[in-house]
Amino acid sequence: MTASDLTLSPIPFAPPQIVEADVEAVADVLRGGWLSTGPVCSQLEADLAERIGAPHVVAVSSCTTALQIAVRSLHLAPGSRVGVPTWTFVASASSVVHAGCVPVLLDVDADTLNVSPAAVEAAIAEGLDALMVVHFAGRTVDPAVLALAEAAGIPVIEDAAHALGASDDRGPVSGVGTVGACFSFYATKNLTSGEGGALATHDEELAQYARSQRLHGLSNDAWGRYRIGATPEYDVVEPGLKANLPDLLAALALSQLQRFDAMQARRREVVQRYRATISELDSCRIVPTTADDRSADHLFVVLLPEGLDRAEVVAGMAAAGIGTSVHFRPVHTFSWFRDHAPLGPTGVGTADRLAGRALSLPLHAGLTDVEADRVLEALVGTLP
């Protein structure tokens, strides 16, 4: 393949980074004869717990189910109000609904698109039973948000779908001082199992609850019941979900975890390359506005010039063979949530003002410098 062929090759938005070691790890599980949740999943939990400094990590079928289990663990009364930033994937709010609660949609900070401390403060004054924060794009939330919730005695759940590898003043994101941190291993994430997620917590009772909840509320999982010499007995204290992560998928995540630092380092290099060029432009702005070396660098988001049709930019970059995405359409703009999810007392003016301008550029560990420069060239070519 020539250099010109490489230049013309499509640049997808966020393909999974799969190497032969990943393939072999999955094949080993297939050959081993135990496909569902078992020793490989347990090893993933142990290795991830060691990496982020959490005493408990419970692997589950998705970040969404981790969030739902975390909300359910609070045993809030039906209809309880849980604050959720409107700038997030709809799963954040849906998990609150499926736990029998009402998401109260909150505005975001213009520089980070994380939940606004002012919006949280006003919502607490109006009445919240819990708060879900989202570490958007891998940048952790403003510490003032956690301080406000702590002062009000309101439990906080961390949607850390973008934040594996991120840290803040508490250390690595792991649920320190909160109910727990919920990670995603979806196909586009920094570490993937195809589908999957995990709940990290410093609360032993929550960890026990999550292990039961991920498998119908049973007190003893399949590995504990079916392996030779195991006891087949179990109880159900509270009905749960079907949300376990099988070894077949855990093997992929466990293999990727071995090279996670290298993948993160490459993502950082791409981010720095993007920032060096885009920060010189007057026509668009990077989110977050300032660089943070503690970010997980999950997304690279730009705010296009006001009045520019984003669809035209997307089409122009697609014509150049470059994939893009949008993170996110604010939750309050969806029909069901518009009708069923109240807004916080400060409204969602910032989210409304920026919703049509956000565009996510390709960002993954396999992106070369040549490809990153091509992305930048195509972006600049679409701007006025």
Buried (B, 14 or more C-beta within 10 A) or exposed (E): EEEEEEEEEEBEBBBBBBEEEBEEBBEEBEEBEBBBBBBBBBBBBEBBBEBBBBEBBBBBBBBBBBBBBBBBBBEBEEEBBBBBBBBBBBBBBBBBBBBBBBBBBBBBBBBBBBBBBBBBBBBBEBEBBBBBBBBBBBBBBBEEBBEBBEEEEBBBBBBBBBBBBBBBEBEBBBBBEBBBBBBBBBEBBBBBBBBBBBBBBBBEEBBEBBBBBBBBBBBBBBBBEEEEEEEEEBEEEEEBBEBBBBBBBBBBBBBBBEBBEEBBEBBBBBBEBBBEBBEEBEBBBBBBEEBBEBBBBBBBBBBBBEEBEBEEBBEBBEEBBBBBBBBBBBBBBBEEBEEEBBBBBBBBEBBBEBBBBBBBBBBBBBBEEEBBBBBBEBBEEBBE
